[in-house]
Amino acid sequence: EVNAAMNKLQELGTDVVGIGTRLYRLHPKVFHSLDWAQVFPTIPVEITVEANFRRLGGTLQSPLSKEALERKR
């Protein structure tokens, strides 16, 4: 889903994730030598997702389950 979203952003030419801003901050001369509006839709983007799960199993029962609703009464 993240890749599909990024592909759509590139298709629309909308850099809402700030890749151009990051390039400008790290390499301003390179950024100024580019026509970012033309380059952005064509650059390959590699997405890496990292997740950190803490307190696994915190919800043992849905708050909407029959038993949970009966306990509230």
CNS distance restraints for C-alpha pairs under 8 A (distance, minus, plus):
assign (resid   1 and name CA) (resid   5 and name CA) 6.11 0.50 0.50
assign (resid   2 and name CA) (resid   6 and name CA) 6.19 0.50 0.50
assign (resid   2 and name CA) (resid  47 and name CA) 7.81 0.50 0.50
assign (resid   3 and name CA) (resid   7 and name CA) 6.09 0.50 0.50
assign (resid   3 and name CA) (resid  47 and name CA) 7.09 0.50 0.50
assign (resid   4 and name CA) (resid   8 and name CA) 6.21 0.50 0.50
assign (resid   5 and name CA) (resid   9 and name CA) 6.22 0.50 0.50
assign (resid   6 and name CA) (resid  10 and name CA) 6.21 0.50 0.50
assign (resid   7 and name CA) (resid  11 and name CA) 6.07 0.50 0.50
assign (resid   8 and name CA) (resid  12 and name CA) 6.15 0.50 0.50
assign (resid   9 and name CA) (resid  13 and name CA) 5.93 0.50 0.50
assign (resid   9 and name CA) (resid  14 and name CA) 5.19 0.50 0.50
assign (resid   9 and name CA) (resid  15 and name CA) 6.66 0.50 0.50
assign (resid   9 and name CA) (resid  16 and name CA) 7.73 0.50 0.50
assign (resid  10 and name CA) (resid  14 and name CA) 6.15 0.50 0.50
assign (resid  10 and name CA) (resid  15 and name CA) 7.24 0.50 0.50
assign (resid  10 and name CA) (resid  40 and name CA) 6.52 0.50 0.50
assign (resid  10 and name CA) (resid  41 and name CA) 4.33 0.50 0.50
assign (resid  10 and name CA) (resid  42 and name CA) 7.44 0.50 0.50
assign (resid  11 and name CA) (resid  41 and name CA) 5.99 0.50 0.50
assign (resid  12 and name CA) (resid  41 and name CA) 7.76 0.50 0.50
assign (resid  13 and name CA) (resid  37 and name CA) 6.66 0.50 0.50
assign (resid  13 and name CA) (resid  40 and name CA) 6.69 0.50 0.50
assign (resid  13 and name CA) (resid  41 and name CA) 5.62 0.50 0.50
assign (resid  15 and name CA) (resid  19 and name CA) 6.58 0.50 0.50
assign (resid  15 and name CA) (resid  20 and name CA) 7.02 0.50 0.50
assign (resid  15 and name CA) (resid  40 and name CA) 7.45 0.50 0.50
assign (resid  18 and name CA) (resid  22 and name CA) 6.20 0.50 0.50
assign (resid  19 and name CA) (resid  23 and name CA) 6.20 0.50 0.50
assign (resid  20 and name CA) (resid  24 and name CA) 6.03 0.50 0.50
assign (resid  20 and name CA) (resid  31 and name CA) 7.56 0.50 0.50
assign (resid  20 and name CA) (resid  36 and name CA) 7.16 0.50 0.50
assign (resid  20 and name CA) (resid  40 and name CA) 7.85 0.50 0.50
assign (resid  21 and name CA) (resid  25 and name CA) 6.19 0.50 0.50
assign (resid  22 and name CA) (resid  26 and name CA) 6.18 0.50 0.50
assign (resid  23 and name CA) (resid  27 and name CA) 5.54 0.50 0.50
assign (resid  23 and name CA) (resid  28 and name CA) 6.88 0.50 0.50
assign (resid  23 and name CA) (resid  30 and name CA) 7.92 0.50 0.50
assign (resid  23 and name CA) (resid  31 and name CA) 6.27 0.50 0.50
assign (resid  24 and name CA) (resid  28 and name CA) 4.36 0.50 0.50
assign (resid  24 and name CA) (resid  29 and name CA) 7.78 0.50 0.50
assign (resid  24 and name CA) (resid  30 and name CA) 7.65 0.50 0.50
assign (resid  24 and name CA) (resid  31 and name CA) 5.30 0.50 0.50
assign (resid  24 and name CA) (resid  32 and name CA) 7.81 0.50 0.50
assign (resid  27 and name CA) (resid  31 and name CA) 6.29 0.50 0.50
assign (resid  28 and name CA) (resid  32 and name CA) 6.14 0.50 0.50
assign (resid  29 and name CA) (resid  33 and name CA) 6.27 0.50 0.50
assign (resid  30 and name CA) (resid  34 and name CA) 6.62 0.50 0.50
assign (resid  31 and name CA) (resid  35 and name CA) 7.99 0.50 0.50
assign (resid  31 and name CA) (resid  36 and name CA) 7.32 0.50 0.50
assign (resid  34 and name CA) (resid  39 and name CA) 7.16 0.50 0.50
assign (resid  35 and name CA) (resid  39 and name CA) 6.21 0.50 0.50
assign (resid  36 and name CA) (resid  40 and name CA) 5.63 0.50 0.50
assign (resid  37 and name CA) (resid  41 and name CA) 7.43 0.50 0.50
assign (resid  38 and name CA) (resid  42 and name CA) 7.51 0.50 0.50
assign (resid  39 and name CA) (resid  43 and name CA) 6.36 0.50 0.50
assign (resid  61 and name CA) (resid  65 and name CA) 6.99 0.50 0.50
assign (resid  61 and name CA) (resid  68 and name CA) 7.66 0.50 0.50
assign (resid  62 and name CA) (resid  68 and name CA) 7.39 0.50 0.50
assign (resid  63 and name CA) (resid  68 and name CA) 5.67 0.50 0.50
assign (resid  63 and name CA) (resid  69 and name CA) 7.18 0.50 0.50
assign (resid  64 and name CA) (resid  68 and name CA) 6.37 0.50 0.50
assign (resid  64 and name CA) (resid  69 and name CA) 6.30 0.50 0.50
assign (resid  65 and name CA) (resid  69 and name CA) 6.28 0.50 0.50
assign (resid  66 and name CA) (resid  70 and name CA) 6.23 0.50 0.50
assign (resid  67 and name CA) (resid  71 and name CA) 6.31 0.50 0.50
assign (resid  68 and name CA) (resid  72 and name CA) 6.58 0.50 0.50
assign (resid  69 and name CA) (resid  73 and name CA) 6.87 0.50 0.50
